[in-house]
Amino acid sequence: MTRTPGRARTLDLDLLFYGSLEIDEPGLCVPHPRLHERGFVLGPLRDVAPDLVHPRLGKTVEELARNVRDPGAVVAFQLGSDAPHAEKANP
């Protein structure tokens, strides 16, 4: 895929997991190769699948989220709230 400067980014879809399947081919790597480094992904994923085990690392999403070193914050939106509140991805 080629990105043209000044134009909107084309769709970028990151496939995090596909069950326990491992794929390593040009253009497709499952599980996502940097999933364990990204708090902004692990925080929300922990909310829906904390016991999901990373097939290569052998750790649960909960364990990965607890140990991520990503300094970014996850912003949670609540219905009926005027402003979102931020929470660290690795509380």
PDB file of N, CA, C and O in Angstrom:
ATOM      1  N   MET A   1       0.840  -1.156   0.000  1.00  0.00           N
ATOM      2  CA  MET A   1       0.000   0.000   0.000  1.00  0.00           C
ATOM      3  C   MET A   1       0.897   1.235   0.000  1.00  0.00           C
ATOM      4  O   MET A   1       1.863   1.302   0.760  1.00  0.00           O
ATOM      5  N   THR A   2       0.583   2.204  -0.843  1.00  0.00           N
ATOM      6  CA  THR A   2       1.351   3.431  -0.938  1.00  0.00           C
ATOM      7  C   THR A   2       0.533   4.587  -0.388  1.00  0.00           C
ATOM      8  O   THR A   2      -0.630   4.759  -0.753  1.00  0.00           O
ATOM      9  N   ARG A   3       1.129   5.369   0.475  1.00  0.00           N
ATOM     10  CA  ARG A   3       0.449   6.529   1.051  1.00  0.00           C
ATOM     11  C   ARG A   3       0.892   7.767   0.292  1.00  0.00           C
ATOM     12  O   ARG A   3       2.087   7.991   0.103  1.00  0.00           O
ATOM     13  N   THR A   4      -0.070   8.573  -0.144  1.00  0.00           N
ATOM     14  CA  THR A   4       0.209   9.803  -0.863  1.00  0.00           C
ATOM     15  C   THR A   4       0.233  10.964   0.127  1.00  0.00           C
ATOM     16  O   THR A   4      -0.742  11.177   0.848  1.00  0.00           O
ATOM     17  N   PRO A   5       1.339  11.720   0.173  1.00  0.00           N
ATOM     18  CA  PRO A   5       1.421  12.852   1.106  1.00  0.00           C
ATOM     19  C   PRO A   5       0.262  13.825   0.885  1.00  0.00           C
ATOM     20  O   PRO A   5      -0.113  14.101  -0.254  1.00  0.00           O
ATOM     21  N   GLY A   6      -0.307  14.346   1.985  1.00  0.00           N
ATOM     22  CA  GLY A   6      -1.380  15.312   1.900  1.00  0.00           C
ATOM     23  C   GLY A   6      -2.767  14.708   1.727  1.00  0.00           C
ATOM     24  O   GLY A   6      -3.757  15.440   1.737  1.00  0.00           O
ATOM     25  N   ARG A   7      -2.862  13.423   1.573  1.00  0.00           N
ATOM     26  CA  ARG A   7      -4.160  12.770   1.421  1.00  0.00           C
ATOM     27  C   ARG A   7      -4.503  12.013   2.692  1.00  0.00           C
ATOM     28  O   ARG A   7      -3.619  11.646   3.466  1.00  0.00           O
ATOM     29  N   ALA A   8      -5.780  11.786   2.899  1.00  0.00           N
ATOM     30  CA  ALA A   8      -6.239  11.039   4.068  1.00  0.00           C
ATOM     31  C   ALA A   8      -5.643   9.640   4.065  1.00  0.00           C
ATOM     32  O   ALA A   8      -5.429   9.038   3.012  1.00  0.00           O
ATOM     33  N   ARG A   9      -5.386   9.147   5.239  1.00  0.00           N
ATOM     34  CA  ARG A   9      -4.818   7.809   5.382  1.00  0.00           C
ATOM     35  C   ARG A   9      -5.842   6.760   4.956  1.00  0.00           C
ATOM     36  O   ARG A   9      -7.024   6.865   5.284  1.00  0.00           O
ATOM     37  N   THR A  10      -5.387   5.768   4.237  1.00  0.00           N
ATOM     38  CA  THR A  10      -6.268   4.669   3.873  1.00  0.00           C
ATOM     39  C   THR A  10      -6.542   3.824   5.111  1.00  0.00           C
ATOM     40  O   THR A  10      -5.864   3.966   6.128  1.00  0.00           O
ATOM     41  N   LEU A  11      -7.505   2.971   5.024  1.00  0.00           N
ATOM     42  CA  LEU A  11      -7.883   2.130   6.157  1.00  0.00           C
ATOM     43  C   LEU A  11      -6.695   1.288   6.614  1.00  0.00           C
ATOM     44  O   LEU A  11      -6.040   0.625   5.809  1.00  0.00           O
ATOM     45  N   ASP A  12      -6.432   1.326   7.901  1.00  0.00           N
ATOM     46  CA  ASP A  12      -5.357   0.545   8.500  1.00  0.00           C
ATOM     47  C   ASP A  12      -5.996  -0.354   9.551  1.00  0.00           C
ATOM     48  O   ASP A  12      -6.459   0.125  10.586  1.00  0.00           O
ATOM     49  N   LEU A  13      -6.022  -1.634   9.290  1.00  0.00           N
ATOM     50  CA  LEU A  13      -6.672  -2.583  10.183  1.00  0.00           C
ATOM     51  C   LEU A  13      -5.604  -3.445  10.843  1.00  0.00           C
ATOM     52  O   LEU A  13      -4.854  -4.150  10.166  1.00  0.00           O
ATOM     53  N   ASP A  14      -5.542  -3.381  12.171  1.00  0.00           N
ATOM     54  CA  ASP A  14      -4.590  -4.202  12.917  1.00  0.00           C
ATOM     55  C   ASP A  14      -5.329  -5.406  13.481  1.00  0.00           C
ATOM     56  O   ASP A  14      -6.224  -5.252  14.312  1.00  0.00           O
ATOM     57  N   LEU A  15      -4.971  -6.578  13.046  1.00  0.00           N
ATOM     58  CA  LEU A  15      -5.559  -7.813  13.543  1.00  0.00           C
ATOM     59  C   LEU A  15      -4.724  -8.240  14.742  1.00  0.00           C
ATOM     60  O   LEU A  15      -3.573  -8.651  14.595  1.00  0.00           O
ATOM     61  N   LEU A  16      -5.314  -8.138  15.932  1.00  0.00           N
ATOM     62  CA  LEU A  16      -4.572  -8.407  17.158  1.00  0.00           C
ATOM     63  C   LEU A  16      -4.367  -9.894  17.378  1.00  0.00           C
ATOM     64  O   LEU A  16      -3.237 -10.354  17.538  1.00  0.00           O
ATOM     65  N   PHE A  17      -5.455 -10.645  17.387  1.00  0.00           N
ATOM     66  CA  PHE A  17      -5.432 -12.096  17.585  1.00  0.00           C
ATOM     67  C   PHE A  17      -6.401 -12.741  16.615  1.00  0.00           C
ATOM     68  O   PHE A  17      -7.336 -12.096  16.139  1.00  0.00           O
ATOM     69  N   TYR A  18      -6.184 -13.983  16.328  1.00  0.00           N
ATOM     70  CA  TYR A  18      -7.159 -14.813  15.625  1.00  0.00           C
ATOM     71  C   TYR A  18      -7.138 -16.160  16.343  1.00  0.00           C
ATOM     72  O   TYR A  18      -6.519 -17.124  15.892  1.00  0.00           O
ATOM     73  N   GLY A  19      -7.840 -16.188  17.482  1.00  0.00           N
ATOM     74  CA  GLY A  19      -7.774 -17.371  18.341  1.00  0.00           C
ATOM     75  C   GLY A  19      -6.345 -17.560  18.805  1.00  0.00           C
ATOM     76  O   GLY A  19      -5.703 -16.608  19.249  1.00  0.00           O
ATOM     77  N   SER A  20      -5.845 -18.769  18.707  1.00  0.00           N
ATOM     78  CA  SER A  20      -4.450 -19.035  19.070  1.00  0.00           C
ATOM     79  C   SER A  20      -3.569 -19.212  17.834  1.00  0.00           C
ATOM     80  O   SER A  20      -2.434 -19.680  17.924  1.00  0.00           O
ATOM     81  N   LEU A  21      -4.111 -18.832  16.691  1.00  0.00           N
ATOM     82  CA  LEU A  21      -3.385 -18.966  15.426  1.00  0.00           C
ATOM     83  C   LEU A  21      -2.198 -18.017  15.370  1.00  0.00           C
ATOM     84  O   LEU A  21      -2.274 -16.880  15.835  1.00  0.00           O
ATOM     85  N   GLU A  22      -1.104 -18.495  14.796  1.00  0.00           N
ATOM     86  CA  GLU A  22       0.079 -17.669  14.575  1.00  0.00           C
ATOM     87  C   GLU A  22       0.348 -17.625  13.080  1.00  0.00           C
ATOM     88  O   GLU A  22       0.479 -18.666  12.436  1.00  0.00           O
ATOM     89  N   ILE A  23       0.430 -16.417  12.527  1.00  0.00           N
ATOM     90  CA  ILE A  23       0.691 -16.228  11.098  1.00  0.00           C
ATOM     91  C   ILE A  23       1.846 -15.249  10.970  1.00  0.00           C
ATOM     92  O   ILE A  23       1.851 -14.204  11.621  1.00  0.00           O
ATOM     93  N   ASP A  24       2.814 -15.576  10.145  1.00  0.00           N
ATOM     94  CA  ASP A  24       3.933 -14.678   9.884  1.00  0.00           C
ATOM     95  C   ASP A  24       4.230 -14.724   8.391  1.00  0.00           C
ATOM     96  O   ASP A  24       5.057 -15.505   7.922  1.00  0.00           O
ATOM     97  N   GLU A  25       3.531 -13.865   7.665  1.00  0.00           N
ATOM     98  CA  GLU A  25       3.675 -13.784   6.213  1.00  0.00           C
ATOM     99  C   GLU A  25       3.844 -12.324   5.830  1.00  0.00           C
ATOM    100  O   GLU A  25       3.482 -11.440   6.606  1.00  0.00           O
ATOM    101  N   PRO A  26       4.386 -12.055   4.647  1.00  0.00           N
ATOM    102  CA  PRO A  26       4.490 -10.652   4.220  1.00  0.00           C
ATOM    103  C   PRO A  26       3.113  -9.984   4.241  1.00  0.00           C
ATOM    104  O   PRO A  26       2.175 -10.470   3.610  1.00  0.00           O
ATOM    105  N   GLY A  27       2.998  -8.886   4.957  1.00  0.00           N
ATOM    106  CA  GLY A  27       1.754  -8.145   5.025  1.00  0.00           C
ATOM    107  C   GLY A  27       0.778  -8.619   6.085  1.00  0.00           C
ATOM    108  O   GLY A  27      -0.254  -7.981   6.294  1.00  0.00           O
ATOM    109  N   LEU A  28       1.076  -9.727   6.764  1.00  0.00           N
ATOM    110  CA  LEU A  28       0.168 -10.220   7.801  1.00  0.00           C
ATOM    111  C   LEU A  28       0.952 -10.958   8.884  1.00  0.00           C
ATOM    112  O   LEU A  28       1.610 -11.966   8.627  1.00  0.00           O
ATOM    113  N   CYS A  29       0.862 -10.428  10.093  1.00  0.00           N
ATOM    114  CA  CYS A  29       1.502 -11.059  11.241  1.00  0.00           C
ATOM    115  C   CYS A  29       0.476 -11.099  12.371  1.00  0.00           C
ATOM    116  O   CYS A  29       0.018 -10.058  12.841  1.00  0.00           O
ATOM    117  N   VAL A  30       0.123 -12.302  12.798  1.00  0.00           N
ATOM    118  CA  VAL A  30      -0.863 -12.517  13.863  1.00  0.00           C
ATOM    119  C   VAL A  30      -0.248 -13.462  14.880  1.00  0.00           C
ATOM    120  O   VAL A  30       0.266 -14.511  14.491  1.00  0.00           O
ATOM    121  N   PRO A  31      -0.278 -13.139  16.160  1.00  0.00           N
ATOM    122  CA  PRO A  31      -0.801 -11.922  16.760  1.00  0.00           C
ATOM    123  C   PRO A  31       0.021 -10.705  16.347  1.00  0.00           C
ATOM    124  O   PRO A  31       1.146 -10.830  15.863  1.00  0.00           O
ATOM    125  N   HIS A  32      -0.561  -9.532  16.545  1.00  0.00           N
ATOM    126  CA  HIS A  32       0.122  -8.295  16.167  1.00  0.00           C
ATOM    127  C   HIS A  32       1.492  -8.267  16.840  1.00  0.00           C
ATOM    128  O   HIS A  32       1.594  -8.511  18.042  1.00  0.00           O
ATOM    129  N   PRO A  33       2.554  -7.969  16.070  1.00  0.00           N
ATOM    130  CA  PRO A  33       3.917  -8.084  16.609  1.00  0.00           C
ATOM    131  C   PRO A  33       4.267  -7.127  17.747  1.00  0.00           C
ATOM    132  O   PRO A  33       5.196  -7.407  18.505  1.00  0.00           O
ATOM    133  N   ARG A  34       3.559  -6.014  17.891  1.00  0.00           N
ATOM    134  CA  ARG A  34       3.876  -5.069  18.974  1.00  0.00           C
ATOM    135  C   ARG A  34       2.719  -4.891  19.945  1.00  0.00           C
ATOM    136  O   ARG A  34       2.685  -3.923  20.705  1.00  0.00           O
ATOM    137  N   LEU A  35       1.789  -5.807  19.922  1.00  0.00           N
ATOM    138  CA  LEU A  35       0.632  -5.765  20.810  1.00  0.00           C
ATOM    139  C   LEU A  35       1.048  -5.617  22.269  1.00  0.00           C
ATOM    140  O   LEU A  35       0.460  -4.820  23.001  1.00  0.00           O
ATOM    141  N   HIS A  36       2.035  -6.360  22.693  1.00  0.00           N
ATOM    142  CA  HIS A  36       2.467  -6.367  24.095  1.00  0.00           C
ATOM    143  C   HIS A  36       3.127  -5.064  24.539  1.00  0.00           C
ATOM    144  O   HIS A  36       3.368  -4.871  25.731  1.00  0.00           O
ATOM    145  N   GLU A  37       3.421  -4.164  23.594  1.00  0.00           N
ATOM    146  CA  GLU A  37       4.066  -2.890  23.900  1.00  0.00           C
ATOM    147  C   GLU A  37       3.080  -1.731  23.955  1.00  0.00           C
ATOM    148  O   GLU A  37       3.470  -0.612  24.290  1.00  0.00           O
ATOM    149  N   ARG A  38       1.823  -1.968  23.637  1.00  0.00           N
ATOM    150  CA  ARG A  38       0.874  -0.885  23.424  1.00  0.00           C
ATOM    151  C   ARG A  38      -0.238  -0.847  24.464  1.00  0.00           C
ATOM    152  O   ARG A  38      -1.216  -1.590  24.389  1.00  0.00           O
ATOM    153  N   GLY A  39      -0.057   0.041  25.433  1.00  0.00           N
ATOM    154  CA  GLY A  39      -1.051   0.198  26.482  1.00  0.00           C
ATOM    155  C   GLY A  39      -2.396   0.641  25.963  1.00  0.00           C
ATOM    156  O   GLY A  39      -3.427   0.251  26.510  1.00  0.00           O
ATOM    157  N   PHE A  40      -2.408   1.459  24.905  1.00  0.00           N
ATOM    158  CA  PHE A  40      -3.670   1.946  24.362  1.00  0.00           C
ATOM    159  C   PHE A  40      -4.486   0.824  23.732  1.00  0.00           C
ATOM    160  O   PHE A  40      -5.687   0.981  23.508  1.00  0.00           O
ATOM    161  N   VAL A  41      -3.851  -0.297  23.445  1.00  0.00           N
ATOM    162  CA  VAL A  41      -4.555  -1.480  22.932  1.00  0.00           C
ATOM    163  C   VAL A  41      -4.870  -2.434  24.082  1.00  0.00           C
ATOM    164  O   VAL A  41      -5.981  -2.957  24.174  1.00  0.00           O
ATOM    165  N   LEU A  42      -3.899  -2.654  24.949  1.00  0.00           N
ATOM    166  CA  LEU A  42      -4.067  -3.625  26.027  1.00  0.00           C
ATOM    167  C   LEU A  42      -5.085  -3.201  27.076  1.00  0.00           C
ATOM    168  O   LEU A  42      -5.779  -4.052  27.631  1.00  0.00           O
ATOM    169  N   GLY A  43      -5.192  -1.903  27.362  1.00  0.00           N
ATOM    170  CA  GLY A  43      -6.160  -1.441  28.346  1.00  0.00           C
ATOM    171  C   GLY A  43      -7.586  -1.842  27.980  1.00  0.00           C
ATOM    172  O   GLY A  43      -8.243  -2.524  28.766  1.00  0.00           O
ATOM    173  N   PRO A  44      -8.080  -1.442  26.817  1.00  0.00           N
ATOM    174  CA  PRO A  44      -9.432  -1.838  26.415  1.00  0.00           C
ATOM    175  C   PRO A  44      -9.579  -3.344  26.197  1.00  0.00           C
ATOM    176  O   PRO A  44     -10.622  -3.917  26.512  1.00  0.00           O
ATOM    177  N   LEU A  45      -8.536  -3.987  25.659  1.00  0.00           N
ATOM    178  CA  LEU A  45      -8.600  -5.435  25.438  1.00  0.00           C
ATOM    179  C   LEU A  45      -8.720  -6.173  26.768  1.00  0.00           C
ATOM    180  O   LEU A  45      -9.407  -7.190  26.859  1.00  0.00           O
ATOM    181  N   ARG A  46      -8.056  -5.664  27.789  1.00  0.00           N
ATOM    182  CA  ARG A  46      -8.154  -6.257  29.121  1.00  0.00           C
ATOM    183  C   ARG A  46      -9.595  -6.198  29.642  1.00  0.00           C
ATOM    184  O   ARG A  46     -10.034  -7.099  30.357  1.00  0.00           O
ATOM    185  N   ASP A  47     -10.321  -5.147  29.285  1.00  0.00           N
ATOM    186  CA  ASP A  47     -11.717  -5.015  29.719  1.00  0.00           C
ATOM    187  C   ASP A  47     -12.623  -6.103  29.134  1.00  0.00           C
ATOM    188  O   ASP A  47     -13.588  -6.516  29.776  1.00  0.00           O
ATOM    189  N   VAL A  48     -12.318  -6.562  27.932  1.00  0.00           N
ATOM    190  CA  VAL A  48     -13.194  -7.548  27.276  1.00  0.00           C
ATOM    191  C   VAL A  48     -12.640  -8.970  27.282  1.00  0.00           C
ATOM    192  O   VAL A  48     -13.407  -9.927  27.183  1.00  0.00           O
ATOM    193  N   ALA A  49     -11.324  -9.123  27.396  1.00  0.00           N
ATOM    194  CA  ALA A  49     -10.743 -10.471  27.332  1.00  0.00           C
ATOM    195  C   ALA A  49      -9.480 -10.581  28.187  1.00  0.00           C
ATOM    196  O   ALA A  49      -8.405 -10.849  27.650  1.00  0.00           O
ATOM    197  N   PRO A  50      -9.583 -10.381  29.501  1.00  0.00           N
ATOM    198  CA  PRO A  50      -8.387 -10.393  30.345  1.00  0.00           C
ATOM    199  C   PRO A  50      -7.669 -11.736  30.396  1.00  0.00           C
ATOM    200  O   PRO A  50      -6.462 -11.779  30.633  1.00  0.00           O
ATOM    201  N   ASP A  51      -8.389 -12.829  30.177  1.00  0.00           N
ATOM    202  CA  ASP A  51      -7.790 -14.166  30.272  1.00  0.00           C
ATOM    203  C   ASP A  51      -7.296 -14.716  28.935  1.00  0.00           C
ATOM    204  O   ASP A  51      -6.796 -15.840  28.878  1.00  0.00           O
ATOM    205  N   LEU A  52      -7.428 -13.948  27.873  1.00  0.00           N
ATOM    206  CA  LEU A  52      -6.942 -14.372  26.567  1.00  0.00           C
ATOM    207  C   LEU A  52      -5.426 -14.505  26.627  1.00  0.00           C
ATOM    208  O   LEU A  52      -4.744 -13.592  27.092  1.00  0.00           O
ATOM    209  N   VAL A  53      -4.897 -15.621  26.165  1.00  0.00           N
ATOM    210  CA  VAL A  53      -3.458 -15.883  26.243  1.00  0.00           C
ATOM    211  C   VAL A  53      -2.786 -15.579  24.913  1.00  0.00           C
ATOM    212  O   VAL A  53      -3.222 -16.044  23.861  1.00  0.00           O
ATOM    213  N   HIS A  54      -1.726 -14.798  24.976  1.00  0.00           N
ATOM    214  CA  HIS A  54      -0.918 -14.488  23.788  1.00  0.00           C
ATOM    215  C   HIS A  54      -0.197 -15.777  23.395  1.00  0.00           C
ATOM    216  O   HIS A  54       0.579 -16.304  24.192  1.00  0.00           O
ATOM    217  N   PRO A  55      -0.433 -16.301  22.183  1.00  0.00           N
ATOM    218  CA  PRO A  55       0.121 -17.607  21.808  1.00  0.00           C
ATOM    219  C   PRO A  55       1.646 -17.662  21.745  1.00  0.00           C
ATOM    220  O   PRO A  55       2.220 -18.732  21.947  1.00  0.00           O
ATOM    221  N   ARG A  56       2.306 -16.567  21.476  1.00  0.00           N
ATOM    222  CA  ARG A  56       3.772 -16.576  21.406  1.00  0.00           C
ATOM    223  C   ARG A  56       4.417 -16.298  22.758  1.00  0.00           C
ATOM    224  O   ARG A  56       5.446 -16.882  23.096  1.00  0.00           O
ATOM    225  N   LEU A  57       3.810 -15.407  23.523  1.00  0.00           N
ATOM    226  CA  LEU A  57       4.411 -14.999  24.794  1.00  0.00           C
ATOM    227  C   LEU A  57       3.938 -15.829  25.974  1.00  0.00           C
ATOM    228  O   LEU A  57       4.581 -15.837  27.024  1.00  0.00           O
ATOM    229  N   GLY A  58       2.817 -16.529  25.814  1.00  0.00           N
ATOM    230  CA  GLY A  58       2.304 -17.381  26.880  1.00  0.00           C
ATOM    231  C   GLY A  58       1.785 -16.619  28.086  1.00  0.00           C
ATOM    232  O   GLY A  58       1.684 -17.184  29.175  1.00  0.00           O
ATOM    233  N   LYS A  59       1.454 -15.346  27.911  1.00  0.00           N
ATOM    234  CA  LYS A  59       0.932 -14.525  29.004  1.00  0.00           C
ATOM    235  C   LYS A  59      -0.473 -14.061  28.656  1.00  0.00           C
ATOM    236  O   LYS A  59      -0.818 -13.904  27.485  1.00  0.00           O
ATOM    237  N   THR A  60      -1.283 -13.842  29.696  1.00  0.00           N
ATOM    238  CA  THR A  60      -2.639 -13.357  29.461  1.00  0.00           C
ATOM    239  C   THR A  60      -2.601 -11.861  29.135  1.00  0.00           C
ATOM    240  O   THR A  60      -1.611 -11.175  29.393  1.00  0.00           O
ATOM    241  N   VAL A  61      -3.693 -11.384  28.568  1.00  0.00           N
ATOM    242  CA  VAL A  61      -3.820  -9.957  28.289  1.00  0.00           C
ATOM    243  C   VAL A  61      -3.698  -9.164  29.589  1.00  0.00           C
ATOM    244  O   VAL A  61      -3.095  -8.091  29.610  1.00  0.00           O
ATOM    245  N   GLU A  62      -4.268  -9.691  30.670  1.00  0.00           N
ATOM    246  CA  GLU A  62      -4.151  -9.036  31.981  1.00  0.00           C
ATOM    247  C   GLU A  62      -2.684  -8.872  32.379  1.00  0.00           C
ATOM    248  O   GLU A  62      -2.281  -7.793  32.814  1.00  0.00           O
ATOM    249  N   GLU A  63      -1.889  -9.921  32.237  1.00  0.00           N
ATOM    250  CA  GLU A  63      -0.466  -9.856  32.581  1.00  0.00           C
ATOM    251  C   GLU A  63       0.276  -8.867  31.691  1.00  0.00           C
ATOM    252  O   GLU A  63       1.099  -8.088  32.172  1.00  0.00           O
ATOM    253  N   LEU A  64      -0.014  -8.898  30.407  1.00  0.00           N
ATOM    254  CA  LEU A  64       0.644  -7.988  29.476  1.00  0.00           C
ATOM    255  C   LEU A  64       0.291  -6.538  29.797  1.00  0.00           C
ATOM    256  O   LEU A  64       1.160  -5.666  29.779  1.00  0.00           O
ATOM    257  N   ALA A  65      -0.995  -6.278  30.092  1.00  0.00           N
ATOM    258  CA  ALA A  65      -1.434  -4.917  30.414  1.00  0.00           C
ATOM    259  C   ALA A  65      -0.771  -4.410  31.690  1.00  0.00           C
ATOM    260  O   ALA A  65      -0.405  -3.238  31.778  1.00  0.00           O
ATOM    261  N   ARG A  66      -0.619  -5.276  32.665  1.00  0.00           N
ATOM    262  CA  ARG A  66       0.015  -4.878  33.926  1.00  0.00           C
ATOM    263  C   ARG A  66       1.482  -4.508  33.747  1.00  0.00           C
ATOM    264  O   ARG A  66       2.014  -3.687  34.494  1.00  0.00           O
ATOM    265  N   ASN A  67       2.131  -5.110  32.763  1.00  0.00           N
ATOM    266  CA  ASN A  67       3.571  -4.929  32.593  1.00  0.00           C
ATOM    267  C   ASN A  67       3.967  -4.039  31.426  1.00  0.00           C
ATOM    268  O   ASN A  67       5.157  -3.859  31.167  1.00  0.00           O
ATOM    269  N   VAL A  68       2.995  -3.479  30.719  1.00  0.00           N
ATOM    270  CA  VAL A  68       3.330  -2.659  29.551  1.00  0.00           C
ATOM    271  C   VAL A  68       4.051  -1.390  29.985  1.00  0.00           C
ATOM    272  O   VAL A  68       3.730  -0.815  31.025  1.00  0.00           O
ATOM    273  N   ARG A  69       5.011  -0.960  29.201  1.00  0.00           N
ATOM    274  CA  ARG A  69       5.794   0.218  29.543  1.00  0.00           C
ATOM    275  C   ARG A  69       5.396   1.427  28.697  1.00  0.00           C
ATOM    276  O   ARG A  69       6.076   2.452  28.715  1.00  0.00           O
ATOM    277  N   ASP A  70       4.309   1.306  27.966  1.00  0.00           N
ATOM    278  CA  ASP A  70       3.793   2.381  27.124  1.00  0.00           C
ATOM    279  C   ASP A  70       3.304   3.521  28.016  1.00  0.00           C
ATOM    280  O   ASP A  70       2.404   3.306  28.827  1.00  0.00           O
ATOM    281  N   PRO A  71       3.863   4.722  27.894  1.00  0.00           N
ATOM    282  CA  PRO A  71       3.454   5.816  28.772  1.00  0.00           C
ATOM    283  C   PRO A  71       2.117   6.452  28.393  1.00  0.00           C
ATOM    284  O   PRO A  71       1.618   7.305  29.127  1.00  0.00           O
ATOM    285  N   GLY A  72       1.531   6.056  27.271  1.00  0.00           N
ATOM    286  CA  GLY A  72       0.280   6.659  26.824  1.00  0.00           C
ATOM    287  C   GLY A  72      -0.883   6.325  27.741  1.00  0.00           C
ATOM    288  O   GLY A  72      -0.894   5.286  28.400  1.00  0.00           O
ATOM    289  N   ALA A  73      -1.844   7.204  27.773  1.00  0.00           N
ATOM    290  CA  ALA A  73      -3.032   6.992  28.593  1.00  0.00           C
ATOM    291  C   ALA A  73      -4.190   6.529  27.713  1.00  0.00           C
ATOM    292  O   ALA A  73      -4.272   6.874  26.534  1.00  0.00           O
ATOM    293  N   VAL A  74      -5.063   5.755  28.301  1.00  0.00           N
ATOM    294  CA  VAL A  74      -6.287   5.341  27.639  1.00  0.00           C
ATOM    295  C   VAL A  74      -7.375   6.289  28.112  1.00  0.00           C
ATOM    296  O   VAL A  74      -7.523   6.515  29.313  1.00  0.00           O
ATOM    297  N   VAL A  75      -8.135   6.844  27.179  1.00  0.00           N
ATOM    298  CA  VAL A  75      -9.206   7.759  27.538  1.00  0.00           C
ATOM    299  C   VAL A  75     -10.529   7.013  27.440  1.00  0.00           C
ATOM    300  O   VAL A  75     -10.907   6.537  26.370  1.00  0.00           O
ATOM    301  N   ALA A  76     -11.225   6.916  28.563  1.00  0.00           N
ATOM    302  CA  ALA A  76     -12.504   6.215  28.610  1.00  0.00           C
ATOM    303  C   ALA A  76     -13.635   7.231  28.541  1.00  0.00           C
ATOM    304  O   ALA A  76     -13.627   8.222  29.272  1.00  0.00           O
ATOM    305  N   PHE A  77     -14.600   6.993  27.672  1.00  0.00           N
ATOM    306  CA  PHE A  77     -15.760   7.869  27.547  1.00  0.00           C
ATOM    307  C   PHE A  77     -16.940   7.217  28.231  1.00  0.00           C
ATOM    308  O   PHE A  77     -17.164   6.014  28.098  1.00  0.00           O
ATOM    309  N   GLN A  78     -17.690   8.015  28.961  1.00  0.00           N
ATOM    310  CA  GLN A  78     -18.878   7.506  29.646  1.00  0.00           C
ATOM    311  C   GLN A  78     -20.095   8.243  29.116  1.00  0.00           C
ATOM    312  O   GLN A  78     -20.075   9.466  28.980  1.00  0.00           O
ATOM    313  N   LEU A  79     -21.142   7.512  28.821  1.00  0.00           N
ATOM    314  CA  LEU A  79     -22.377   8.138  28.374  1.00  0.00           C
ATOM    315  C   LEU A  79     -22.918   9.029  29.480  1.00  0.00           C
ATOM    316  O   LEU A  79     -22.884   8.660  30.654  1.00  0.00           O
ATOM    317  N   GLY A  80     -23.410  10.188  29.110  1.00  0.00           N
ATOM    318  CA  GLY A  80     -23.978  11.102  30.085  1.00  0.00           C
ATOM    319  C   GLY A  80     -22.950  11.961  30.792  1.00  0.00           C
ATOM    320  O   GLY A  80     -23.297  12.748  31.674  1.00  0.00           O
ATOM    321  N   SER A  81     -21.712  11.822  30.424  1.00  0.00           N
ATOM    322  CA  SER A  81     -20.639  12.600  31.045  1.00  0.00           C
ATOM    323  C   SER A  81     -20.245  13.730  30.108  1.00  0.00           C
ATOM    324  O   SER A  81     -20.209  13.549  28.891  1.00  0.00           O
ATOM    325  N   ASP A  82     -19.948  14.899  30.674  1.00  0.00           N
ATOM    326  CA  ASP A  82     -19.530  16.033  29.852  1.00  0.00           C
ATOM    327  C   ASP A  82     -18.114  15.876  29.326  1.00  0.00           C
ATOM    328  O   ASP A  82     -17.800  16.333  28.227  1.00  0.00           O
ATOM    329  N   ALA A  83     -17.276  15.240  30.095  1.00  0.00           N
ATOM    330  CA  ALA A  83     -15.880  15.107  29.693  1.00  0.00           C
ATOM    331  C   ALA A  83     -15.381  13.705  29.998  1.00  0.00           C
ATOM    332  O   ALA A  83     -15.757  13.105  31.005  1.00  0.00           O
ATOM    333  N   PRO A  84     -14.524  13.184  29.112  1.00  0.00           N
ATOM    334  CA  PRO A  84     -13.945  11.870  29.379  1.00  0.00           C
ATOM    335  C   PRO A  84     -12.954  11.946  30.525  1.00  0.00           C
ATOM    336  O   PRO A  84     -12.396  13.004  30.817  1.00  0.00           O
ATOM    337  N   HIS A  85     -12.745  10.812  31.167  1.00  0.00           N
ATOM    338  CA  HIS A  85     -11.690  10.761  32.173  1.00  0.00           C
ATOM    339  C   HIS A  85     -10.581   9.867  31.645  1.00  0.00           C
ATOM    340  O   HIS A  85     -10.837   8.887  30.945  1.00  0.00           O
ATOM    341  N   ALA A  86      -9.364  10.207  31.983  1.00  0.00           N
ATOM    342  CA  ALA A  86      -8.217   9.435  31.507  1.00  0.00           C
ATOM    343  C   ALA A  86      -7.789   8.466  32.598  1.00  0.00           C
ATOM    344  O   ALA A  86      -7.807   8.787  33.786  1.00  0.00           O
ATOM    345  N   GLU A  87      -7.411   7.289  32.168  1.00  0.00           N
ATOM    346  CA  GLU A  87      -6.855   6.322  33.104  1.00  0.00           C
ATOM    347  C   GLU A  87      -5.621   5.718  32.462  1.00  0.00           C
ATOM    348  O   GLU A  87      -5.592   5.504  31.250  1.00  0.00           O
ATOM    349  N   LYS A  88      -4.630   5.448  33.239  1.00  0.00           N
ATOM    350  CA  LYS A  88      -3.422   4.836  32.705  1.00  0.00           C
ATOM    351  C   LYS A  88      -3.735   3.438  32.232  1.00  0.00           C
ATOM    352  O   LYS A  88      -4.541   2.729  32.835  1.00  0.00           O
ATOM    353  N   ALA A  89      -3.094   3.048  31.151  1.00  0.00           N
ATOM    354  CA  ALA A  89      -3.314   1.729  30.592  1.00  0.00           C
ATOM    355  C   ALA A  89      -2.754   0.651  31.499  1.00  0.00           C
ATOM    356  O   ALA A  89      -3.168  -0.505  31.417  1.00  0.00           O
ATOM    357  N   ASN A  90      -1.822   1.012  32.360  1.00  0.00           N
ATOM    358  CA  ASN A  90      -1.229   0.029  33.265  1.00  0.00           C
ATOM    359  C   ASN A  90      -1.372   0.484  34.709  1.00  0.00           C
ATOM    360  O   ASN A  90      -0.389   0.863  35.347  1.00  0.00           O
ATOM    361  N   PRO A  91      -2.622   0.444  35.234  1.00  0.00           N
ATOM    362  CA  PRO A  91      -2.849   0.920  36.600  1.00  0.00           C
ATOM    363  C   PRO A  91      -2.147   0.081  37.634  1.00  0.00           C
ATOM    364  O   PRO A  91      -2.247   0.362  38.828  1.00  0.00           O
TER     365      PRO A  91
END
